[in-house]
Amino acid sequence: MMKTFALIPVKDLDNAKSRLADSLTAGQRKELLLAMLSDVLMAVSHLPTVVISPEDISPHLSGL
């Protein structure tokens, strides 16, 4: 039987949601990305999960 898991790619935080740059500051876009990531992690919390990012985002995940 195959095991299901979640693989979640996350862009680097400095360039997150770049298409919203005209409307949101870099800090707001970073907060939005982390809020969206939190929602995704809650949705897959019943699965083993791997988050992949070009930078260390673990400090941001500790509160999720």
Order of alpha helices (4+ residues) and beta strands (2+ residues): beta-alpha-beta-alpha
